[in-house]
Amino acid sequence: MFVTLEDETGTTNVIVWNRLIEKQQRELLGARLLTVYGVWQREVEVKHLVARRLVDHTRLLGSLMVESRDFH
């Protein structure tokens, strides 16, 4: 499976092999904030991160959210 992760610096393509999908399907499909540990694979100008472990940090989002403020 190919997954594209995006942050303020750009995008990263992540390769997740079937064995890891079977072990960590909940993290892969359910996380809103995901850490991927893996190995970089580089071929000329193409770079992919081959995932070895996934960590769901969704629970931390509550502490990052701020209330909307109206400045008018």
Distance bins in CASP14 RR format, pairs under 12 A and 6 or more apart:
PFRMAT RR
TARGET T0000
AUTHOR 0000-0000-0000
RMODE 2
METHOD distances of the structure
MODEL  1
1 13 0 0 0 0 0 1 0 0 0 0 0
1 14 0 0 0 0 1 0 0 0 0 0 0
1 15 1 0 0 1 0 0 0 0 0 0 0
1 16 1 0 1 0 0 0 0 0 0 0 0
1 17 1 0 0 1 0 0 0 0 0 0 0
1 18 1 0 0 1 0 0 0 0 0 0 0
1 19 0 0 0 0 0 1 0 0 0 0 0
1 20 0 0 0 0 1 0 0 0 0 0 0
1 21 1 0 0 1 0 0 0 0 0 0 0
1 22 0 0 0 0 0 1 0 0 0 0 0
1 24 0 0 0 0 0 1 0 0 0 0 0
1 25 0 0 0 0 0 1 0 0 0 0 0
1 28 1 0 0 1 0 0 0 0 0 0 0
1 29 0 0 0 0 0 1 0 0 0 0 0
1 50 0 0 0 0 0 1 0 0 0 0 0
1 51 0 0 0 0 1 0 0 0 0 0 0
1 54 0 0 0 0 0 1 0 0 0 0 0
2 11 0 0 0 0 0 1 0 0 0 0 0
2 12 0 0 0 0 0 1 0 0 0 0 0
2 13 1 0 0 1 0 0 0 0 0 0 0
2 14 1 0 0 1 0 0 0 0 0 0 0
2 15 1 0 0 1 0 0 0 0 0 0 0
2 16 1 0 0 1 0 0 0 0 0 0 0
2 17 0 0 0 0 0 1 0 0 0 0 0
2 21 0 0 0 0 0 1 0 0 0 0 0
2 28 0 0 0 0 0 1 0 0 0 0 0
2 48 0 0 0 0 1 0 0 0 0 0 0
2 49 0 0 0 0 0 1 0 0 0 0 0
2 50 0 0 0 0 0 1 0 0 0 0 0
2 51 0 0 0 0 0 1 0 0 0 0 0
3 11 0 0 0 0 0 1 0 0 0 0 0
3 12 0 0 0 0 1 0 0 0 0 0 0
3 13 1 0 0 1 0 0 0 0 0 0 0
3 14 1 0 1 0 0 0 0 0 0 0 0
3 15 0 0 0 0 1 0 0 0 0 0 0
3 16 1 0 1 0 0 0 0 0 0 0 0
3 17 0 0 0 0 0 1 0 0 0 0 0
3 20 0 0 0 0 0 1 0 0 0 0 0
3 21 0 0 0 0 0 1 0 0 0 0 0
3 24 0 0 0 0 0 1 0 0 0 0 0
3 27 0 0 0 0 0 1 0 0 0 0 0
3 28 1 0 0 1 0 0 0 0 0 0 0
3 29 0 0 0 0 0 1 0 0 0 0 0
3 30 0 0 0 0 0 1 0 0 0 0 0
3 31 0 0 0 0 0 1 0 0 0 0 0
3 34 0 0 0 0 1 0 0 0 0 0 0
3 36 0 0 0 0 1 0 0 0 0 0 0
3 48 0 0 0 0 0 1 0 0 0 0 0
3 49 0 0 0 0 1 0 0 0 0 0 0
3 50 0 0 0 0 0 1 0 0 0 0 0
3 51 1 0 0 1 0 0 0 0 0 0 0
3 54 0 0 0 0 1 0 0 0 0 0 0
4 10 0 0 0 0 1 0 0 0 0 0 0
4 11 1 0 1 0 0 0 0 0 0 0 0
4 12 1 0 0 1 0 0 0 0 0 0 0
4 13 1 0 1 0 0 0 0 0 0 0 0
4 14 1 0 0 1 0 0 0 0 0 0 0
4 15 0 0 0 0 0 1 0 0 0 0 0
4 16 0 0 0 0 0 1 0 0 0 0 0
4 34 0 0 0 0 0 1 0 0 0 0 0
4 36 0 0 0 0 0 1 0 0 0 0 0
4 48 0 0 0 0 0 1 0 0 0 0 0
4 49 0 0 0 0 0 1 0 0 0 0 0
5 11 1 0 0 1 0 0 0 0 0 0 0
5 12 1 0 1 0 0 0 0 0 0 0 0
5 13 0 0 0 0 1 0 0 0 0 0 0
5 14 1 0 1 0 0 0 0 0 0 0 0
5 15 0 0 0 0 0 1 0 0 0 0 0
5 16 0 0 0 0 0 1 0 0 0 0 0
5 28 0 0 0 0 0 1 0 0 0 0 0
5 31 0 0 0 0 0 1 0 0 0 0 0
5 32 0 0 0 0 0 1 0 0 0 0 0
5 33 0 0 0 0 0 1 0 0 0 0 0
5 34 1 0 0 1 0 0 0 0 0 0 0
5 35 0 0 0 0 1 0 0 0 0 0 0
5 36 1 0 0 1 0 0 0 0 0 0 0
5 48 0 0 0 0 0 1 0 0 0 0 0
5 49 0 0 0 0 1 0 0 0 0 0 0
5 51 0 0 0 0 0 1 0 0 0 0 0
5 54 0 0 0 0 0 1 0 0 0 0 0
6 12 1 0 0 1 0 0 0 0 0 0 0
6 13 0 0 0 0 0 1 0 0 0 0 0
6 14 0 0 0 0 0 1 0 0 0 0 0
6 34 0 0 0 0 0 1 0 0 0 0 0
7 33 0 0 0 0 0 1 0 0 0 0 0
7 34 0 0 0 0 0 1 0 0 0 0 0
7 35 0 0 0 0 0 1 0 0 0 0 0
7 36 0 0 0 0 0 1 0 0 0 0 0
11 47 0 0 0 0 0 1 0 0 0 0 0
11 48 0 0 0 0 0 1 0 0 0 0 0
11 49 0 0 0 0 0 1 0 0 0 0 0
12 34 0 0 0 0 0 1 0 0 0 0 0
12 36 0 0 0 0 1 0 0 0 0 0 0
12 38 0 0 0 0 0 1 0 0 0 0 0
12 40 0 0 0 0 1 0 0 0 0 0 0
12 41 0 0 0 0 0 1 0 0 0 0 0
12 46 0 0 0 0 0 1 0 0 0 0 0
12 47 1 0 0 1 0 0 0 0 0 0 0
12 48 0 0 0 0 1 0 0 0 0 0 0
12 49 1 0 1 0 0 0 0 0 0 0 0
12 50 0 0 0 0 0 1 0 0 0 0 0
12 51 0 0 0 0 0 1 0 0 0 0 0
13 36 0 0 0 0 0 1 0 0 0 0 0
13 40 0 0 0 0 0 1 0 0 0 0 0
13 41 0 0 0 0 1 0 0 0 0 0 0
13 42 0 0 0 0 0 1 0 0 0 0 0
13 43 0 0 0 0 0 1 0 0 0 0 0
13 46 0 0 0 0 1 0 0 0 0 0 0
13 47 1 0 0 1 0 0 0 0 0 0 0
13 48 1 0 1 0 0 0 0 0 0 0 0
13 49 1 0 0 1 0 0 0 0 0 0 0
13 50 0 0 0 0 0 1 0 0 0 0 0
13 51 0 0 0 0 0 1 0 0 0 0 0
14 20 0 0 0 0 0 1 0 0 0 0 0
14 21 0 0 0 0 0 1 0 0 0 0 0
14 28 0 0 0 0 1 0 0 0 0 0 0
14 34 0 0 0 0 1 0 0 0 0 0 0
14 35 0 0 0 0 0 1 0 0 0 0 0
14 36 1 0 1 0 0 0 0 0 0 0 0
14 37 0 0 0 0 0 1 0 0 0 0 0
14 38 0 0 0 0 1 0 0 0 0 0 0
14 39 0 0 0 0 0 1 0 0 0 0 0
14 40 0 0 0 0 0 1 0 0 0 0 0
14 41 0 0 0 0 0 1 0 0 0 0 0
14 47 0 0 0 0 0 1 0 0 0 0 0
14 48 1 0 0 1 0 0 0 0 0 0 0
14 49 1 0 1 0 0 0 0 0 0 0 0
14 50 1 0 0 1 0 0 0 0 0 0 0
14 51 1 0 1 0 0 0 0 0 0 0 0
14 52 0 0 0 0 0 1 0 0 0 0 0
14 53 0 0 0 0 0 1 0 0 0 0 0
14 54 0 0 0 0 1 0 0 0 0 0 0
15 21 0 0 0 0 0 1 0 0 0 0 0
15 36 0 0 0 0 0 1 0 0 0 0 0
15 38 0 0 0 0 1 0 0 0 0 0 0
15 39 0 0 0 0 1 0 0 0 0 0 0
15 40 0 0 0 0 0 1 0 0 0 0 0
15 41 1 0 0 1 0 0 0 0 0 0 0
15 46 0 0 0 0 0 1 0 0 0 0 0
15 47 0 0 0 0 0 1 0 0 0 0 0
15 48 1 0 1 0 0 0 0 0 0 0 0
15 49 1 0 0 1 0 0 0 0 0 0 0
15 50 1 0 1 0 0 0 0 0 0 0 0
15 51 1 0 0 1 0 0 0 0 0 0 0
15 52 0 0 0 0 0 1 0 0 0 0 0
16 22 0 0 0 0 0 1 0 0 0 0 0
16 23 0 0 0 0 0 1 0 0 0 0 0
16 24 0 0 0 0 1 0 0 0 0 0 0
16 25 0 0 0 0 1 0 0 0 0 0 0
16 27 0 0 0 0 0 1 0 0 0 0 0
16 28 1 0 0 1 0 0 0 0 0 0 0
16 29 0 0 0 0 0 1 0 0 0 0 0
16 34 0 0 0 0 0 1 0 0 0 0 0
16 36 0 0 0 0 1 0 0 0 0 0 0
16 37 0 0 0 0 0 1 0 0 0 0 0
16 38 0 0 0 0 0 1 0 0 0 0 0
16 48 0 0 0 0 0 1 0 0 0 0 0
16 49 0 0 0 0 1 0 0 0 0 0 0
16 50 0 0 0 0 1 0 0 0 0 0 0
16 51 1 0 1 0 0 0 0 0 0 0 0
16 52 0 0 0 0 1 0 0 0 0 0 0
16 53 0 0 0 0 0 1 0 0 0 0 0
16 54 1 0 0 1 0 0 0 0 0 0 0
17 23 0 0 0 0 0 1 0 0 0 0 0
17 24 0 0 0 0 0 1 0 0 0 0 0
17 28 0 0 0 0 0 1 0 0 0 0 0
17 38 0 0 0 0 0 1 0 0 0 0 0
17 39 0 0 0 0 0 1 0 0 0 0 0
17 41 0 0 0 0 0 1 0 0 0 0 0
17 48 0 0 0 0 0 1 0 0 0 0 0
17 50 1 0 0 1 0 0 0 0 0 0 0
17 51 1 0 0 1 0 0 0 0 0 0 0
17 52 0 0 0 0 1 0 0 0 0 0 0
17 54 0 0 0 0 0 1 0 0 0 0 0
18 24 0 0 0 0 0 1 0 0 0 0 0
18 25 0 0 0 0 0 1 0 0 0 0 0
18 28 0 0 0 0 0 1 0 0 0 0 0
18 51 0 0 0 0 0 1 0 0 0 0 0
19 25 0 0 0 0 0 1 0 0 0 0 0
19 50 0 0 0 0 0 1 0 0 0 0 0
19 51 0 0 0 0 0 1 0 0 0 0 0
19 52 0 0 0 0 0 1 0 0 0 0 0
19 53 0 0 0 0 0 1 0 0 0 0 0
20 27 0 0 0 0 1 0 0 0 0 0 0
20 28 1 0 0 1 0 0 0 0 0 0 0
20 36 0 0 0 0 0 1 0 0 0 0 0
20 37 0 0 0 0 0 1 0 0 0 0 0
20 38 0 0 0 0 1 0 0 0 0 0 0
20 50 0 0 0 0 1 0 0 0 0 0 0
20 51 1 0 1 0 0 0 0 0 0 0 0
20 52 1 0 0 1 0 0 0 0 0 0 0
20 53 1 0 0 1 0 0 0 0 0 0 0
20 54 1 0 0 1 0 0 0 0 0 0 0
21 27 0 0 0 0 1 0 0 0 0 0 0
21 28 1 0 0 1 0 0 0 0 0 0 0
21 29 0 0 0 0 1 0 0 0 0 0 0
21 51 0 0 0 0 1 0 0 0 0 0 0
21 54 0 0 0 0 1 0 0 0 0 0 0
22 28 0 0 0 0 0 1 0 0 0 0 0
23 51 0 0 0 0 0 1 0 0 0 0 0
23 52 0 0 0 0 0 1 0 0 0 0 0
23 53 0 0 0 0 1 0 0 0 0 0 0
23 54 0 0 0 0 1 0 0 0 0 0 0
24 30 0 0 0 0 0 1 0 0 0 0 0
24 31 0 0 0 0 1 0 0 0 0 0 0
24 34 0 0 0 0 0 1 0 0 0 0 0
24 35 0 0 0 0 0 1 0 0 0 0 0
24 36 0 0 0 0 0 1 0 0 0 0 0
24 37 0 0 0 0 0 1 0 0 0 0 0
24 51 0 0 0 0 1 0 0 0 0 0 0
24 52 0 0 0 0 0 1 0 0 0 0 0
24 53 1 0 0 1 0 0 0 0 0 0 0
24 54 1 0 1 0 0 0 0 0 0 0 0
24 55 0 0 0 0 1 0 0 0 0 0 0
24 56 0 0 0 0 1 0 0 0 0 0 0
25 31 0 0 0 0 0 1 0 0 0 0 0
25 54 0 0 0 0 1 0 0 0 0 0 0
25 56 0 0 0 0 0 1 0 0 0 0 0
26 34 0 0 0 0 0 1 0 0 0 0 0
26 54 0 0 0 0 1 0 0 0 0 0 0
26 55 0 0 0 0 0 1 0 0 0 0 0
26 56 1 0 0 1 0 0 0 0 0 0 0
26 58 0 0 0 0 0 1 0 0 0 0 0
27 33 0 0 0 0 0 1 0 0 0 0 0
27 34 1 0 0 1 0 0 0 0 0 0 0
27 35 0 0 0 0 1 0 0 0 0 0 0
27 36 0 0 0 0 1 0 0 0 0 0 0
27 37 0 0 0 0 0 1 0 0 0 0 0
27 51 0 0 0 0 0 1 0 0 0 0 0
27 53 0 0 0 0 1 0 0 0 0 0 0
27 54 1 0 1 0 0 0 0 0 0 0 0
27 55 1 0 0 1 0 0 0 0 0 0 0
27 56 1 0 1 0 0 0 0 0 0 0 0
27 57 0 0 0 0 1 0 0 0 0 0 0
27 58 0 0 0 0 1 0 0 0 0 0 0
28 34 1 0 0 1 0 0 0 0 0 0 0
28 35 0 0 0 0 0 1 0 0 0 0 0
28 36 0 0 0 0 1 0 0 0 0 0 0
28 51 0 0 0 0 1 0 0 0 0 0 0
28 53 0 0 0 0 0 1 0 0 0 0 0
28 54 1 0 1 0 0 0 0 0 0 0 0
28 55 0 0 0 0 0 1 0 0 0 0 0
28 56 0 0 0 0 1 0 0 0 0 0 0
29 54 0 0 0 0 0 1 0 0 0 0 0
29 56 0 0 0 0 1 0 0 0 0 0 0
29 58 0 0 0 0 0 1 0 0 0 0 0
30 54 0 0 0 0 0 1 0 0 0 0 0
30 56 1 0 0 1 0 0 0 0 0 0 0
30 57 0 0 0 0 0 1 0 0 0 0 0
30 58 1 0 0 1 0 0 0 0 0 0 0
30 59 0 0 0 0 0 1 0 0 0 0 0
31 54 1 0 0 1 0 0 0 0 0 0 0
31 55 0 0 0 0 1 0 0 0 0 0 0
31 56 1 1 0 0 0 0 0 0 0 0 0
31 57 1 0 0 1 0 0 0 0 0 0 0
31 58 1 0 1 0 0 0 0 0 0 0 0
31 59 0 0 0 0 1 0 0 0 0 0 0
31 60 0 0 0 0 0 1 0 0 0 0 0
31 61 0 0 0 0 1 0 0 0 0 0 0
32 56 0 0 0 0 1 0 0 0 0 0 0
32 57 0 0 0 0 1 0 0 0 0 0 0
32 58 1 0 1 0 0 0 0 0 0 0 0
32 59 0 0 0 0 1 0 0 0 0 0 0
32 60 0 0 0 0 1 0 0 0 0 0 0
32 61 1 0 0 1 0 0 0 0 0 0 0
32 62 0 0 0 0 0 1 0 0 0 0 0
32 64 0 0 0 0 0 1 0 0 0 0 0
32 65 0 0 0 0 0 1 0 0 0 0 0
33 54 0 0 0 0 0 1 0 0 0 0 0
33 55 0 0 0 0 1 0 0 0 0 0 0
33 56 1 0 0 1 0 0 0 0 0 0 0
33 57 1 0 1 0 0 0 0 0 0 0 0
33 58 1 0 1 0 0 0 0 0 0 0 0
33 59 0 0 0 0 1 0 0 0 0 0 0
33 60 1 0 0 1 0 0 0 0 0 0 0
33 61 1 0 1 0 0 0 0 0 0 0 0
33 62 0 0 0 0 1 0 0 0 0 0 0
33 63 0 0 0 0 0 1 0 0 0 0 0
33 64 0 0 0 0 1 0 0 0 0 0 0
33 65 0 0 0 0 0 1 0 0 0 0 0
34 49 0 0 0 0 0 1 0 0 0 0 0
34 51 0 0 0 0 1 0 0 0 0 0 0
34 53 0 0 0 0 0 1 0 0 0 0 0
34 54 1 0 0 1 0 0 0 0 0 0 0
34 55 1 0 0 1 0 0 0 0 0 0 0
34 56 1 0 0 1 0 0 0 0 0 0 0
34 57 1 0 0 1 0 0 0 0 0 0 0
34 58 0 0 0 0 1 0 0 0 0 0 0
34 60 0 0 0 0 0 1 0 0 0 0 0
34 61 0 0 0 0 0 1 0 0 0 0 0
35 49 0 0 0 0 0 1 0 0 0 0 0
35 51 0 0 0 0 0 1 0 0 0 0 0
35 52 0 0 0 0 0 1 0 0 0 0 0
35 53 0 0 0 0 1 0 0 0 0 0 0
35 54 1 0 0 1 0 0 0 0 0 0 0
35 55 1 0 1 0 0 0 0 0 0 0 0
35 56 0 0 0 0 1 0 0 0 0 0 0
35 57 1 0 1 0 0 0 0 0 0 0 0
35 58 0 0 0 0 0 1 0 0 0 0 0
35 60 0 0 0 0 0 1 0 0 0 0 0
36 48 0 0 0 0 0 1 0 0 0 0 0
36 49 1 0 0 1 0 0 0 0 0 0 0
36 50 0 0 0 0 1 0 0 0 0 0 0
36 51 1 0 1 0 0 0 0 0 0 0 0
36 52 0 0 0 0 1 0 0 0 0 0 0
36 53 1 0 0 1 0 0 0 0 0 0 0
36 54 1 0 1 0 0 0 0 0 0 0 0
36 55 1 0 0 1 0 0 0 0 0 0 0
36 56 0 0 0 0 0 1 0 0 0 0 0
36 57 0 0 0 0 0 1 0 0 0 0 0
37 49 0 0 0 0 1 0 0 0 0 0 0
37 50 0 0 0 0 0 1 0 0 0 0 0
37 51 1 0 0 1 0 0 0 0 0 0 0
37 52 1 0 1 0 0 0 0 0 0 0 0
37 53 1 0 1 0 0 0 0 0 0 0 0
37 54 1 0 0 1 0 0 0 0 0 0 0
37 55 1 0 0 1 0 0 0 0 0 0 0
38 48 0 0 0 0 0 1 0 0 0 0 0
38 49 1 0 1 0 0 0 0 0 0 0 0
38 50 1 0 1 0 0 0 0 0 0 0 0
38 51 1 0 1 0 0 0 0 0 0 0 0
38 52 1 0 1 0 0 0 0 0 0 0 0
38 53 1 0 0 1 0 0 0 0 0 0 0
38 54 0 0 0 0 1 0 0 0 0 0 0
38 55 0 0 0 0 0 1 0 0 0 0 0
39 47 0 0 0 0 0 1 0 0 0 0 0
39 48 0 0 0 0 1 0 0 0 0 0 0
39 49 1 0 0 1 0 0 0 0 0 0 0
39 50 1 0 1 0 0 0 0 0 0 0 0
39 51 0 0 0 0 1 0 0 0 0 0 0
39 52 1 0 0 1 0 0 0 0 0 0 0
39 53 0 0 0 0 0 1 0 0 0 0 0
40 46 0 0 0 0 0 1 0 0 0 0 0
40 47 1 0 0 1 0 0 0 0 0 0 0
40 48 1 0 0 1 0 0 0 0 0 0 0
40 49 1 0 1 0 0 0 0 0 0 0 0
40 50 1 0 0 1 0 0 0 0 0 0 0
40 51 0 0 0 0 0 1 0 0 0 0 0
40 52 0 0 0 0 0 1 0 0 0 0 0
41 47 1 0 0 1 0 0 0 0 0 0 0
41 48 1 0 1 0 0 0 0 0 0 0 0
41 49 1 0 0 1 0 0 0 0 0 0 0
41 50 1 0 1 0 0 0 0 0 0 0 0
41 51 0 0 0 0 0 1 0 0 0 0 0
41 52 0 0 0 0 0 1 0 0 0 0 0
42 48 0 0 0 0 1 0 0 0 0 0 0
42 49 0 0 0 0 0 1 0 0 0 0 0
42 50 0 0 0 0 0 1 0 0 0 0 0
57 63 0 0 0 0 0 1 0 0 0 0 0
57 64 0 0 0 0 1 0 0 0 0 0 0
58 64 0 0 0 0 0 1 0 0 0 0 0
58 65 0 0 0 0 0 1 0 0 0 0 0
END
